[in-house]
Amino acid sequence: MTTLTQQLDLLKEQQEELEKRIQEEKEHKKKLNNEASIERLEALVEPITRQLDYDKHKRLSRRKEFIINYESNMNNYNNSITNYPHGNHGFPPKKVDELEKEEIYVTLIGILKKQDERIKELEKKLG
């Protein structure tokens, strides 16, 4: 009898999780349908962020792997400059394109949100 109640509890949990995912998908679609909004930008960037944060082996996300690799390359570059100041060092290492693009998008969205808040405050003062 306990196995049946356990199965029922498991099914309830799965149902709740599915309902949650369905609701999130509805909200995501709603944001994407709003053509000129900050929410749409956030919805467009969300898959990139999710992919970077995905942790397939429960150790390091892709984001953490990219950051560790970048920091290591930057450290090597800086050591090279320090140890051989007159050498030709080329350009500093570049972040992985995915990470760089996501940082740019998130920064732009943050700027737009701040401007939107300022506009709303000014409208309240004028209105």
N, C-alpha and C positions, 0 to 999 in steps of 0.2 A: 504494500500500500504506500509506503514511503517513496518508492520509486515513481509511482504515478504522480504523487504530489510534487516531487522534485521535477519531473518532466513538465508538469503544468506550470510550475514556477519558472522553469527555463523558457518555456514557450511564451509566458507573459513578458519576460525580460526581452526576448527576441522581438516580440510585437512592439514593445515600447521603443526599442532601438530602431525598428523599421519606421515607426510613426515619427520619430525624431528625425531620421534621415529624409523622409518624405517632406516634412515641414521645412527642413533646411534647403532642400532642392527647390521647393516652391518659392522660398524667400530669395534664393539665388536667381531663379528665373525672373522674378519680379524686379530685382535690381538690374538685371541685364536688359530688361525691356524698357527701363527708364533711360532713354538714350543719352541725355546730357546731364549726368549727375555724378557726384562724388561716389555714391553707392555703386554705380555702374563701374567706375574705375576700380573700386575695391573688389567688386565681383570678378572683374577681368584679371586682377593681380592674384586673387585667392588661389587659383590652381598652381601658379608658380610657387607661391609660399608653401602650399600643401606639399608639393613635390620636393621642395628643399627640406622641409621638416620631416619628411617620411623617413622612418627608421626601420629598414627591412630586417635587420639582424638584432634589434634591441640593444645596439651598442652606440653607434654614432649616426646621426642624421646626415644626409648629404650636405646640408649647410655646414655642420660641424667639421666634416671631412674637408670641404672646400676651404673653410677658414683656417684650419690647422695647416693645410698644404700652403695656402697663401702666406701665412705668418712665417712658416719655415723658409719659404723662398725669399721673403722680405728680409728675414734675419740673415740669411746667407748673403744676400745682396749688400746689406748694411755692413756685414763683417768684411766683405770684399773691399768695400770703399774704405773702411777703417784701416785694413791691413795693407792695402795697395792704393793710397790716395791719388797717385798719378796715373793709374791704369785706366784703360777704356772699359767702363762697366756697362755701357749700353743703357737701356731704359729699365726703370724699376719693374719688378714683376707686376703682372696685372691679375686682378681677380677673375675668376671664372665668369663667363658672360651671363649665365643664369643669375648668379648672385649679384653681379653688378647691375643688371637690369632691374631686378627686384628692389634693390636699394634705391635706385633712381625713382622707380614708380612709387614706392612707399614714401619717399621724401617729397615728391611732387604732391601726392595725395595729402600729406600732412600740411604742406604750404596752403593748398586749396582749402582745407578745413579751417585753418586759422583765418584766412581771408574771408571765408564764408561767415565765420563767427563775428568778425569785425564789421562786416557789412550788415549783419542782423542787428548788432548793437547800434550802429549808426542809424539804421532805419527806425529803431525804437526811439532814439533820441529825436529824430526828425518828425516821426509820426505821432 
